[in-house]
């Protein structure tokens, strides 16, 4: 009886200890996603990439139908 009580108590303590892990993982994933978006924004809005994109879009719009 006492062994079962201790086993349940240890299992409950483990569950409480791991309860915040999902929140931390989501926060780190969100932070990494935001950092990647910021880097991607800087790359896309840079002069060389911006002019290349404008060139590609211009050629696509000027193409024959």
Secondary structure, 3 states (H helix, E strand, C coil): CHHHHHHHHHHHHHHHHCCCHHHHHHHHHHHHHHHHHHHHHHHHCCHHHHHHHHHHHHHHHHCCC
